[in-house]
Amino acid sequence: SAVFFSLAGCGDSTGNDSGGHDHGSHSHGNSNTDFSDYTEKRATMTENGAFFVEYEPTVEPIAVNELFEIEVSVYETDKKEAHVEKADVSVKAKMPTHGHGMNTDPNVSKDSEGVFVIEGMKFHMPSNPKNPWTLEIEITKDGTTDVAKFMVVTNEKS
């Protein structure tokens, strides 16, 4: 099975965080807001109900400008009886309020238990529940394509 990883990007190879657009032209949320009771969803059915997807970062919390990896499991149902076999998976990480994605080019592999391991991810800007990163995991199997979306918040206030 093929594994694909694609990202919409902004910035340049030097790590310039500006991404060529004015970060002052949109709200970054209130940096004094207390989000201590916020809990991220890490598992969900895909938008059209074809697959159940869960992910787990290998470090907690996810830090700004630090490389991290995530492990993605794909199942036929939320009973999580067996990993989906022979599926194509692609991942996009975007910050919709800013109109850009990550500046890195992560690698995707599949371990012996059927878990997709995405290495080399890096969120170059802080986020919060009002201004999150969005992780979109797209799965294609036997002609069926569906997407799971997750809000992801970094450990630094934005």
SERO-4910 file (N, C-alpha, C, O; in steps of 0.05 Angstrom, whole numbers):
BEGIN
 pado doro    nc1    nc2    nc3   cac1   cac2   cac3    cc1    cc2    cc3    oc1    oc2    oc3
  Ser    A     17    -24      0      0      0      0     17     25      0     40     25     11
  Ala    A      8     46    -12     23     71    -13     16     88     10     -7     88     20
  Val    A     35    104     19     31    123     40     40    150     30     62    153     20
  Phe    A     22    170     32     28    197     22     26    216     45     10    213     63
  Phe    A     43    237     44     41    258     64     44    284     49     64    289     36
  Ser    A     24    301     51     26    327     37     18    349     57      0    345     73
  Leu    A     31    372     54     26    394     71     23    419     54     38    423     35
  Ala    A      5    437     62      4    463     51     24    479     67     23    478     92
  Gly    A     42    494     55     63    507     70     63    537     67     51    549     49
  Cys    A     77    549     86     83    578     84    111    581     96    120    564    111
  Gly    A    123    603     90    150    608    101    170    598     81    164    591     58
  Asp    A    195    597     89    216    588     71    234    568     84    230    561    108
  Ser    A    254    558     70    271    537     80    289    546    103    301    530    117
  Thr    A    291    572    108    308    583    129    293    582    156    304    589    176
  Gly    A    267    575    155    251    575    179    237    601    185    226    605    206
  Asn    A    236    619    165    222    644    167    193    638    173    179    626    157
  Asp    A    184    648    196    157    642    205    135    659    192    111    653    195
  Ser    A    143    681    179    123    699    169    105    688    147     82    695    144
  Gly    A    116    669    132    101    656    111     92    675     89     75    668     73
  Gly    A    104    699     88     98    717     66     71    731     69     61    743     50
  His    A     59    729     92     34    744     97     35    758    123     52    753    140
  Asp    A     17    777    127     16    795    150      2    781    173    -23    778    172
  His    A     17    772    193      4    760    216    -11    779    233    -27    771    250
  Gly    A     -7    805    228    -23    825    243    -50    830    231    -66    845    242
  Ser    A    -56    818    208    -81    823    194   -104    805    204   -126    807    194
  His    A    -98    788    223   -119    771    234   -115    766    264    -93    771    274
  Ser    A   -135    758    277   -134    754    306   -118    729    314   -121    708    301
  His    A   -102    732    334    -88    709    345   -101    700    371    -90    683    385
  Gly    A   -124    710    377   -138    703    401   -127    720    424   -108    735    421
  Asn    A   -139    717    447   -132    732    471   -110    716    486   -116    694    496
  Ser    A    -86    727    487    -64    712    499    -68    709    530    -54    693    542
  Asn    A    -87    723    542    -92    721    570   -114    701    577   -121    697    600
  Thr    A   -126    689    556   -148    670    560   -137    645    574   -116    634    566
  Asp    A   -152    635    593   -145    610    607   -158    586    594   -183    584    594
  Phe    A   -142    569    582   -152    545    569   -145    520    584   -144    498    573
  Ser    A   -141    522    610   -132    500    627   -152    477    627   -145    454    632
  Asp    A   -178    482    621   -198    461    621   -203    450    594   -220    433    590
  Tyr    A   -187    458    574   -191    449    546   -180    421    543   -157    415    552
  Thr    A   -194    404    530   -185    377    524   -188    372    494   -209    375    482
  Glu    A   -166    363    481   -166    357    453   -179    330    448   -176    311    463
  Lys    A   -193    329    425   -204    303    416   -182    289    400   -170    302    383
  Arg    A   -176    265    406   -155    250    393   -165    226    377   -149    212    365
  Ala    A   -191    222    376   -203    200    361   -230    208    351   -246    221    365
  Thr    A   -237    200    326   -263    208    314   -268    190    290   -250    179    278
  Met    A   -294    189    283   -302    177    257   -294    197    236   -295    222    241
  Thr    A   -288    188    212   -284    206    190   -310    220    182   -331    211    190
  Glu    A   -308    242    167   -331    258    161   -355    243    150   -378    250    156
  Asn    A   -350    223    133   -371    208    120   -375    180    133   -391    164    123
  Gly    A   -362    176    156   -366    151    171   -353    126    161   -359    104    170
  Ala    A   -334    129    142   -322    105    130   -300     92    148   -296     68    147
  Phe    A   -287    109    165   -265     98    181   -266    111    209   -278    133    213
  Phe    A   -253     98    228   -249    110    255   -219    115    257   -203     97    252
  Val    A   -211    140    264   -183    148    264   -176    158    292   -191    173    304
  Glu    A   -152    150    302   -142    162    326   -113    168    322    -99    154    307
  Tyr    A   -103    189    336    -75    196    334    -65    202    362    -80    209    380
  Glu    A    -39    199    365    -26    204    390      2    216    385     18    204    371
  Pro    A      7    240    395     35    251    393     53    235    411     44    224    431
  Thr    A     78    232    403     97    217    419    109    234    441    124    223    458
  Val    A    104    260    441    112    278    463     88    294    472     71    301    456
  Glu    A     87    300    497     66    317    509     78    337    527     95    330    543
  Pro    A     71    362    525     54    374    504     70    379    479     95    377    479
  Ile    A     57    385    457     70    392    432     81    420    435     65    439    441
  Ala    A    106    424    431    119    450    435    122    464    408    125    451    387
  Val    A    122    490    409    126    507    385    155    505    376    173    505    393
  Asn    A    159    502    350    186    501    338    203    477    347    227    478    347
  Glu    A    190    456    355    203    431    363    193    408    345    169    405    342
  Leu    A    211    392    334    203    370    318    188    349    336    196    345    359
  Phe    A    167    337    325    153    316    340    142    297    320    143    302    295
  Glu    A    132    275    329    119    255    311     92    247    323     87    250    347
  Ile    A     75    237    306     49    226    315     46    198    304     58    191    284
  Glu    A     30    183    319     23    156    310     -7    156    304    -23    165    320
  Val    A    -14    147    280    -41    147    270    -51    119    266    -38    103    252
  Ser    A    -74    112    279    -86     86    275   -113     90    260   -128    108    267
  Val    A   -118     72    241   -142     74    225   -157     47    227   -145     26    223
  Tyr    A   -182     49    234   -199     25    238   -224     27    221   -231     49    212
  Glu    A   -237      4    216   -262      4    201   -285     16    218   -303     29    207
  Thr    A   -285     11    244   -306     21    262   -294     32    288   -270     28    293
  Asp    A   -311     44    304   -301     54    330   -297     32    351   -289     38    373
  Lys    A   -302      7    343   -297    -16    361   -267    -22    361   -258    -37    378
  Lys    A   -252    -11    342   -223    -14    340   -214    -43    340   -195    -50    354
  Glu    A   -228    -61    326   -222    -89    326   -197    -96    311   -182   -114    319
  Ala    A   -191    -82    288   -167    -88    272   -160    -63    256   -178    -49    246
  His    A   -134    -58    253   -125    -36    236   -134    -41    207   -134    -63    198
  Val    A   -140    -19    194   -147    -21    165   -121    -28    150   -100    -17    155
  Glu    A   -124    -48    133   -101    -57    116   -102    -45     89   -124    -38     79
  Lys    A    -80    -42     76    -77    -33     48    -92     -7     43   -108     -5     24
  Ala    A    -87     13     60    -99     39     56    -78     60     49    -55     57     56
  Asp    A    -86     80     35    -68    103     29    -76    125     49    -99    131     53
  Val    A    -56    136     62    -61    157     82    -45    182     75    -21    180     69
  Ser    A    -58    205     76    -44    230     73    -52    248     96    -74    247    106
  Val    A    -34    266    104    -38    283    127    -32    312    119    -11    318    107
  Lys    A    -50    330    127    -44    359    123    -47    372    151    -65    366    166
  Ala    A    -28    389    157    -29    405    182    -31    434    173    -13    445    160
  Lys    A    -53    448    181    -58    475    172    -65    492    196    -75    482    216
  Met    A    -61    518    193    -70    537    212    -90    555    196    -83    575    184
  Pro    A   -116    547    196   -136    560    179   -139    590    183   -143    605    164
  Thr    A   -136    599    208   -139    628    212   -116    644    200   -119    669    197
  His    A    -94    631    194    -71    645    182    -68    638    153    -53    651    138
  Gly    A    -81    617    143    -80    609    115    -54    596    107    -45    599     84
  His    A    -42    581    125    -17    567    119    -15    540    133    -31    534    151
  Gly    A      5    525    125     10    499    138     38    499    151     48    521    158
  Met    A     49    476    155     75    473    168     97    479    148     93    479    124
  Asn    A    121    484    158    145    490    142    163    465    139    184    467    126
  Thr    A    155    443    150    172    419    148    160    399    128    137    402    120
  Asp    A    176    379    121    167    358    102    170    331    116    190    317    113
  Pro    A    150    324    132    151    299    148    152    274    131    144    274    108
  Asn    A    161    252    144    162    226    132    141    208    144    135    210    168
  Val    A    128    191    128    108    173    138    117    144    133    127    137    112
  Ser    A    114    128    154    119     99    151     97     84    166     81     96    179
  Lys    A     97     58    162     77     41    175     92     20    191    109      6    180
  Asp    A     85     18    217     99     -2    233     87    -30    230     67    -33    215
  Ser    A     98    -50    243     89    -77    240     61    -83    251     49   -103    244
  Glu    A     51    -65    267     24    -68    278      3    -53    262    -21    -53    269
  Gly    A     11    -40    240     -8    -26    223    -13      3    231    -32     15    221
  Val    A      4     14    248      2     42    256     19     59    238     42     52    232
  Phe    A      8     81    228     23    100    212     39    118    231     28    130    249
  Val    A     65    121    226     82    138    242     91    161    224    103    158    203
  Ile    A     84    186    233     91    210    218    113    224    234    108    234    256
  Glu    A    137    225    222    160    237    235    167    264    222    161    268    198
  Gly    A    178    282    237    188    307    226    167    329    225    169    347    209
  Met    A    147    328    242    127    349    243    137    371    261    151    366    280
  Lys    A    129    396    254    137    419    271    117    441    267    113    451    244
  Phe    A    104    449    288     86    473    288    103    497    294    113    500    316
  His    A    106    514    274    124    537    277    111    561    290    124    582    293
  Met    A     85    559    296     71    581    310     55    570    333     45    547    331
  Pro    A     52    585    355     35    576    377      5    576    369     -3    589    350
  Ser    A    -11    561    384    -39    559    378    -55    556    404    -43    549    424
  Asn    A    -81    561    403    -98    557    425   -125    548    414   -129    548    390
  Pro    A   -145    541    431   -171    531    420   -185    551    402   -202    542    386
  Lys    A   -180    577    404   -193    596    386   -177    600    361   -187    611    341
  Asn    A   -152    591    360   -134    594    338   -117    569    336    -92    570    340
  Pro    A   -129    546    329   -115    520    330   -101    513    304   -106    525    283
  Trp    A    -83    495    306    -74    480    282    -96    460    276   -109    450    295
  Thr    A    -99    453    251   -119    432    243   -103    410    230    -89    414    210
  Leu    A   -106    386    241    -94    362    229   -116    348    213   -136    340    225
  Glu    A   -111    344    187   -130    330    170   -117    304    160    -97    305    147
  Ile    A   -129    282    168   -119    256    161   -138    244    140   -161    238    146
  Glu    A   -128    240    116   -145    230     94   -137    200     89   -114    194     86
  Ile    A   -158    183     88   -154    155     84   -168    147     58   -191    154     54
  Thr    A   -155    131     41   -167    120     17   -163     90     18   -140     80     21
  Lys    A   -185     75     14   -183     46     13   -205     36     -6   -228     43     -3
  Asp    A   -197     20    -25   -216      8    -44   -234     28    -57   -258     24    -60
  Gly    A   -223     51    -65   -239     72    -78   -255     90    -60   -268    108    -69
  Thr    A   -254     85    -34   -268    102    -14   -248    121     -1   -228    112     10
  Thr    A   -253    147     -3   -236    167     10   -253    182     31   -275    190     26
  Asp    A   -241    186     55   -255    200     76   -234    215     93   -210    207     92
  Val    A   -242    235    108   -223    252    123   -232    254    152   -255    258    158
  Ala    A   -212    252    170   -216    258    198   -201    284    204   -179    288    196
  Lys    A   -215    302    219   -203    328    226   -201    331    256   -219    325    271
  Phe    A   -178    342    264   -172    346    293   -161    374    297   -145    384    282
  Met    A   -170    388    318   -158    412    328   -134    405    345   -136    387    362
  Val    A   -112    419    340    -88    413    356    -77    439    368    -75    460    354
  Val    A    -72    439    393    -63    463    408    -35    458    419    -29    437    430
  Thr    A    -17    478    415     10    476    425     11    483    455     -9    492    466
  Asn    A     34    480    467     37    486    495     42    515    502     43    523    525
  Glu    A     44    532    481     49    561    485     25    576    477     12    570    456
  Lys    A     18    597    492     -5    613    485      1    630    460     23    639    456
  Ser    A    -20    635    444    -17    652    421    -32    678    425    -32    695    407
***
